[in-house]
C-alpha cells in the first residue's frame, strides 16, 4: 500500500511529489499519469512565462504563491542548470480609456510588493522600439523558461526520492475503503491511504470517482497562438502585454519571446468542444454536452457575451487576430504570422456563472483535490506543492479514518 497517490503528471502533480518526498522522506508516494510523457497538457502547452504576480488580488493565493514562486522557480533553475531568463515585461495602454486601468495595474503591483515602474511611451520604445502606446508599466521580475524541462527535473528528483512514477496509467475508478482508496487503472490496481487529485482538465471527474462533490465544473478554453516568422522576430525584444480587461480572466493577446528564441503572439480564448481539444475541429460529445447543459455556463455567457463573440471572431478570422496585435505593434502584418500550437486552460466555473479566480484546493476525508490551478500555477508550482504537502496528514506518525 502507498501512503500517497497523486493523480496527474503535470507541473502541480510533479511538484507535489517532490514536496512530499522532502517533507516525508520515508513515505511511499505513487504518481499516476495517463499520458506517455510528463506535462503533456496544460503545462506543456503554456507560454513558458515566469509570472510576477502583478495581476492578482492582494492577499489571494495566486498573488502570494506567484510572487514567491517567481523567486523559487528561478532559484530552482539556477540550482539545476535549467535555461531561463529574467527579461522583464511591459504592459502598455494603447487607448486613453486604458490609462486608468494601467494605473490600477501599477498600484496592484506595488500592493503585491513587486518592483514595477510607470514609464512613458518614449521609455517603452527604449525597451520595445516597435510598440505604439500612450504609456506603460515595466515589470522587472517576469521571465521565461521551458516548463517541460522543469517538469522533467521534478520527475527526476521525485524518482530519486523514491517515488513510484507511472506514465501511460489512466485512472478508471477510485473506491473509498476503510484504509484509504483502491485505485483501478489501465495498468493494474493500487491502494493508497491518501489521494491527491492534480488531474487538471479532468480534476472534477477524478473527484467524482473518489466520491467527492466538486464545487465547480471544469470548462475548457482553448488559447490559440501564432508565431512570428524568423525574419520578423526583431519586432519583439521580450514580453509585451496589453492592459487586461479587469472583468475577464484572460490577459488578452500579447507577444512572448520564448526561451528558444521564437516569438509567439496570442492567445485568444475560445470555448473548446473537447477538454483536450487543441484544434478547432476537435469535438467530444461528452465534454460538449456537459458544458452545454451546465447552468453556470449560460450565466457566464450572459455576462460576457461581447467578449466571447470577439474571441470567436479572432479565432475564425486571422485578419481580426492580426488587428488585435497591431494595436500593440502596427508593423505586424498577416504574412508575418504562422499558426503554432494551442493550449487548453482548465477553468473552474461555479454554478452561479462566476469563474473561480483563485487557486482552489479542498481537503475531504482521505483526499485533497486541486480544483482550480490555471496560470500562474506553473510559476507557483513549488509553492503549491509545498502547500499541498503541508495540508496532508503525516501518515508515518498518525492514523486517519474515513469518518474522521
N, C-alpha and C positions, 0 to 999 in steps of 0.2 A: 504493500500500500504506500502511496505517495502522501506526503504531508500537504503539498500544494500542487494543484493542477491549474495551469494557465491556458486559456483558450484564446488563440490569436497570436500570430508571429509577426505582427507589425512592430513599430518602434515602441509602443506602450507595453505590449506584452513582453518584448525582449528586455526593455529597461526594468520591468518588474522582476523578471527572473534574475537579473544582475543584482537588484536591490535586495531581494530575498536571500540570495547567496551571501551577501555581505552581512545582513542583519542576523540571519540564522544559518551559520555555516554548516551545521550538522543536519539541516532539513533536507528531505528528499523532494526535489522540485521536478515537475513534469511540464513541458510546454508543447502544446498541440497546434499545428498549423496545417490547414487543409491544402495549401498550395505547395508546389515543389521548391520554392525558394522563399527566403525571408523578405519582408517588406514589399510584397507583390502588389498591394492595392493602394490605399491612401498614401502610405509613407513613400512608396517607390515611384509615385507619380506626382509628387508635390514640387514646388518651385525651388526647393533647396535653400530657402532663406532662413537665416538665424534672426528671428524677430526680436525687436527691442521690448515690446510690451506697451508701446505708446497709445494704442487704440483702446485699451481695455479699462473698464471702470475701476477706479482706485479701490483697493480692498478686495477685489474679486480674486478668485483662484487664478484666472487667466493672467491678471496683472502681476500678481506675486510670483507665480510659477514661471511666467515668461521672463520677467526681469531677472530672477535668479538663474533661470535656465540659460539665458543668453550668455551668462558668465560661465556656468558649469559646463555647457557643451563646448565652449571654446577651450576651457581648461582640459577637458577630456580629449579633444582633438590634438592639443599640444602634447599631452602625455603619451598619446598613441600614434603620433606622427601622421594624422589624417589631414589631408589638404583642406584648407579653409582660408577665408579672407574676411577681415572686418573692413568692409569698404564704405559703410555708412549708406544712407539713402536720403533723397529729398522727396518731400511731399509738397505738391505745388497747387496753388489756386490759379485757375485759368479764366475765371469769371468773377466779376465784382461780388456776386451773391455768395461766392465761396470764401471770401475773406474772413467773415465772422466765424465760419466753420474751421478755417485754418487756425484762427486764434484759439478756438476751443481745443483743437488737437495739440497745439503748443502748450496750453495750460495743463492738459491731461498728461503730457509728457513730464512736465515739472512735478505735477502731483504724484506721478509714479516714480519719481526720483531718478529720471533719466537725464543724460546730457543731451540737450536739444538747444537749437538756436533758430530764432526767427531771422530770415535773410531776405534781401531784396531780390527782384528779378535779375538784376545785374550779378549779384552774388551767386544765384542759382546757375547762371550761364558760365561762371568761372568753374563750376563743378561739372555741369552738363551743358555744353555750348549750344546744343541743338534744341533745347527745350524753350517753348514760349509760355510765359506765365506772368502773373502780376506780383506774386510773392511766393515764398516757400518756407518750409521748416526743414532744417537739417537735423537728422538723427544719426548720432555718431556710432552707436553700438550695434547697428544692423550689419549682418554679414551673410556669407554664402558658404555652403558646404554640400557634400553629397550625403544625404541621409541613408542611402543604400549602403555606403561604406560604413557609416556609423552603426547601422544595424548589424552588419557583418561582424564588426568588432564586438558589439554587445553579445552576439551569439557565441563568439569565441570565448569571451570572458565567462559567460554563463556556463558553457560546457566545461571550462577549466575549473569552475567552482563545484562541478559535479552534477549540474542539471541534466536531465534527460530531455533532449530536444528532438522532436519528431516532426519532420516535414511530410507532406502528402498524407496527412492523417486527419480526416474530416470527422468532426463530432456529429453523431447521428442521434444519440439520446443521452440523457443525463438524469439518472434516477436518484432521488434523495434516499439515503439509508440511515440507519441509526448511527453509523460511524462517519458519514460524510456523503460521498456521491459515488455511484457506479457509472462510469462514462463509457458508452459504446461508441466505437469509431469505425472507420472504414478499414482499419488495420488492427482490430482486436479491441479488447475491453481493458479498462484501467480503473482502479479505485483510488480515491483521494479523500483526505479528511477535510480539505477546504478547497473551494473552487474560486478562481479569479477569472472573470469574464472580460477579456480585452478584444472582443471579436469585431470591433469597428462597425463595418457596414451591416453586420449580422448580430450585433450585440443584443438587440431586443429579442430576437428569435432564440438565441442561446439562453437568455434569461428565462424565457418561457419554457424551454426544455428543462430547465432546472427548477421549475415550479415557482418562479418569481413573477411578479406583476410589474412590467416596465412602466414607468411614469410617462413615457413619451414613445412615439414611433419614429423609427429612422426613415427619413425621406432623402433619397439620393439626389444630389445636384451635380451635374457634370460641368466641369470647368474646361473649356476648350481654348487651346493656345495656338498661336502662330509663332514662327521663328524667323528672325531677320536673316536674309541671305548673307553669306560670309562677307561680300563686298560692302554691305550696309551696316555691319556691326559697329563701325566707328561712330554711328549716331548715338550710341548709348555707352557711357563710361561705367555706370554702376547700376543703381536701382532708382527708378523714377515712378512715383505713385501719385495718383490724383487725390484730392480731398474726398474721403469716403462719405457716402450717404449715411447719416447717423441713425436712420431708421431701417437700414438694410444691413444684413450681417456680412456682406461681401465687400471687398475693398475696391471694386471697380477695375477696369482693365489697366494694366501697368506694364512697365518694361523691367525685366530682370536679367542681368548678366549672370549666367550660371557659372559654376566653378570650373567647367570645362571650356569656358570662353564663348559658348554660344549665347545668344540673346533671345529670350522668349518674350512674347507680347501676349497679354491676356491676364487672367481668364475672364470669359463671361461666366454666367451661372444660370444654367437651364435645368429644368426637371429632367432627370434621367428615367427612362421607362424600364430600367433594369438596375438593380443595386450595383452590379459590376458592369455597367454599360458605358464603355469608353468610346463607342462610336454612335453616331446619330441614329443608325439603323438598329442598334441593339434593343431587344424587347424581350421581356419576361412577363408572362401573363400573371403569375402570382404577384410579382413585385408591383406591376402596374395596377392590378385590382386593389391591392392593399392601400395604395396611395389614394386611388380614386374613390374608395369607399370610406376613407378616414375623414370624419367631420373637421378635424383640425386643419387639414389641407385646404379645404374650401374656405374656411375662415381666414387662413393666411392669404389666399388668393384675393379675397375681397378687400383686404387691407393693402396689398402690394401689387394690384393688377397692372398698374402703369409700368412699374419696374420690371415685372415679369414679361410683359409684352416687349419692352425694349431689349431685354436679354434674348428673347426668342428671335427677334429681328436680327440681332448681331450674330446669332448662331446660324440663321438661314442665309444671310446675305453678307458676303465678305466686305462689300463696299461700306455697309453700316459699321462693321467692326473696325475697318480702316479709319473711318471718320472719327470714331472714338479715340483712336490712337493719335490722330492728327491734332486733337485738342492739346496733346502734350508735345508732340514733335511734328510740326506741319510738313516737314520734308518727307515723312514716310509715305510711300506710295504702295498701291496694291501689289505691284510686281516685286516689291522688296520683301514680301512675306510669303512663307510657305507653311502649310499645316504641319503641326507636330503633335506629340502625344497629348491626350487629355487625361484629366484626373477626375475622380468622383469623390465628393465630400459627403460623409455620413452626418447628416444634420438631424438632431433630435428635435421633434416637433410635438408640442403639448396639445392636448385635446381642444384647448380654447383657441388654437391658432397661433400661439406665441412660440417663436423659436427659442430653444434653450440657448442662452447667450453666455453661459459659463461652463466650465468643466462640470460634469455631473457624475458623481461616484456614490453608489449606495451599498451599504452592508446589509445582508439579510441572511440570518441563520449561519450556515456553513459556507456562505458565499459572499463575494464582493463583485459588483457589476459596474463596469465603466460604461455609462450610457451616453455620454457626450464628450468626445475628445477630438474635435477637429483642430484646425490651425488655431493656436500655435502649439499643438501637442508635440510636434517633433522637436521644436526648440526647447520645450519644457519637459522633455521625456525623462531626464534624470530626476527632476523634481517630482514628477508624477509617480514614477516608480518608487521613489523613497517614501512618498506619502501613502501609497498603497501598502507597502511593506510595513509601515508604522500602524496601519489600521487592522491588519490581520492578526489573529492570535498567535502567540508563541507556542507552537504545538510540541516543542521539546520539553516544556515545563508545565503545561496545563492540559487539561482535558475539556473538551466542549461538547455539549449535547445539542441535538437539533431543537429541543424545546427550551433552550436557554435564551 
